Amino acid sequence: MRTLDTMSRRMISVDRVGADERAAALGKRSIKHDAKRQGILLATSMVDLTTLEGADTPGKVRNLCAKAVCPDAHRPEIPSCAAICVYPSQVATAAAALAGSGVAVASVATGFPSGQTSLDIKVEETREAVAAGATEIDMVISRDAYLTGDDRRVAHEIEVVKEACGSAHLKVILETAELPTYAHVRHASQLAIDAGADFIKTSTGKAATGATPGVVLVMLETVRDHAWRTGQMIGVKAAGGVSTTKAALHMLVLVNETAGKDWLTPEYFRIGASSLLNDLLMQYAKLDGGHYGRPEDFSKE
Amino acid sequence: MASVTDRPADGSPPARTALRWDYAPAPESRDAAPLKPRYDLFVDGAFTAPQDGSVVASVNPASEEVLAEVGFAGPGDVERAVAAARRAAGPWAALPALERGKYLFRIARLIQERARELAIVESLDGGKPIRESRDVDIPLAAAHFFSYAGWADKLSYAVAGRPHRPRGVVGQVVPWNFPLLMAAWKLAPALACGNTAVLKPAETTPLTALLLAEICQEAELPPGVINVIPGAGETGAALVRAEVDKVAFTGSTAVGKEIQRALAGRDIGLTLELGGKSANIVFEDAAIDQAVEGIVNGIFFNQGHVCCAGSRLLLQESVADEVLHKLWQRMQRLRVGDPLDKNTDVGAINSAAQLARIEELVAAGEAEGATRRTISCALPEQGYWFAPTLFTDVAPANRIAVEEIFGPVVSVTTFRTPAEAIERANNSAYGLAAGVWTDMGSKAFEVASALRAGVVWQNTYNKFDPTAAFGGYKESGFGREGGPSGLLPYLKVGA
């Protein structure tokens, strides 16, 4: 039986209507011309190029790694993506393919996407991924624990996984679609930060919604306030649903006007996506050529 | 702008370099709003030159360039317009109500069709950001016509079935802060109720009202039902003293009092929507980040040229430091500049005279010992500009805490208890609006019901809707605009 104090959750109020309104207003910023060009380059550099399918094979992962290193061979000014994000079993393949490229290897772990395994297995999975060459771990919080108010267990799991990460960076996935309110998003964000997260991440990409502008706004406000309070900068990763250039630029505006310019780097802001990269490339090509390319002009992998 | 990456010549991976990312200028094209060189009075369904008035240039306050010449009405022109409205009043009132409604629907749709043009002209003439004229002023103006169009044949529901008839000819004087929207607020209910109208737009912002006159022509509104006579204060003074049956005025409290004196003892209906010094109250249990947005929206929306602006910020002491820190950081992100740029948050001050008034009151605030903080931003050389400003250490008796500044200037005081907040908020000659920020529903309602203000927003600010009544207590005026209560001033009920 839990003692009474674990049941008292102190939450910071977040007004959903106001937060959504602000997030939507920032989506109306007009990003044109050079701002769009630079924004696309910046967004590309923040992409965690992701494949999390049962059908992932070493071949597909190697192809994707090549794409992450050099997204568009015809346009050398387009930077590499920030990382490749794969299941633990593909980490060794990705690490070999990306050696020396500057692109990081991220691995989901801890019973992704549901988190419904024992802590021992979560820790073991994390260790394996790190040993195979992952330098970034994307873990999920135990939503069952969080929803029953067991913040202590949520925090404990993060702390233990963080320890298993060693020098690898830890991104903590809140799966915000499964949290009741924005106030919980804010609360869970702070819980993850206090337990040692280097990054807080919105979603697994496997739930009903992903990185909605409102959720990202609330998480950015949390890391901004944390930095004001402690001087420590925590990163934010928007994952799930950010599949168009417009949506990605909206994310950059949210970062720019909420957390500020210090966060406008792959070190502190990431976009987890699979199909976004090609849309960024197509929109970039359109700025050069004045017309949209055909999807088949861009390799899927 | 720095480049994101520099790819070394040897083909090795690009080095990641720090990036300064900013939004490129995104000006709305003026091509969609070709202005004529000259606009005349709209009287009796036609544009006619002033007979005893003058021709005055309308200036873009962001650049001081002349936009167009505008005919200003003289006393004879005012009489001419009122006479045209009088001739039109009988047939208009006799029209089946459903038909009157159809005209209003038509005007509403034409406003939507010409929305882009109207938004551009509103920003050019008045200095407000295109984001606001595009997303707020013009859509709301159309919404008012739509809403009141629907009321035209349902008036008996607004008067509980009592007999009612139109007042006749109404004289309407509107301010420069929301030129088209204020015209819509006045004209739509007047026409729905079967009145005819003579509208005087503000001296510095006559253009969109004249475009609305074009729309009336396009809608084939019968001549004389709406007349638009631009002019300065004298024209307005002549209009409210002319042979009209009802006067509706939105503007300064001083002029409102003058009008009330002039109409005293005559059977002329009057509604006044005047100044304000509205309190925006933030309690410690509020959602602070959203409250900060509401504070910004409350005072910097339309450069603070808003009669219900949340110009007195009341912070509970326990959260004052946090709110002020966040507010000041948020203010740094306001983009001040070209009103036509789609990314501009704060545009130009409407006129040199208004800028002078803001500067005078801000100087008074400094002289009285309040602490002033103004964001540092590049302001254009030409035009009238004032950067968003925050005053702390304000005593409730200071001029900046009492007088309406009507600019992007907020005065902050603190309180300790809800009772103190209510007392402080009500301690004003005005009573137009208030904001209450708390996550606790019971407190929100308790405080709201104790505030003597015509509008109280809970966890939001500056939200407008044609179905909601708007109007003041005390020196903020009387009468309501919007919703069914906005119909009543335009009807003789029980007669």
Interface residues (C-beta under 8 A of the other chain):
Chain A: I12 S13 V14 D15 V17 G18 A19 E21 R22 K28 R29 S30 I31 K32 H33 D34 A35 K36 Q38 G39 L41 L42 S45 V69 P76 E77 P79 S80 G100 S101 G102 V103 E221 W228 L252 N256 E257 K261 L264 T265 P266
Chain B: M1 S3 V4 T5 R7 P13 P14 R16 A18 L19 R20 W21 D22 Y23 A24 A26 R131 D135 D285 A286 A287 I288 D289 Q290 A291 E293 G294 H325 R333 K342 N343 D439 N459 T460
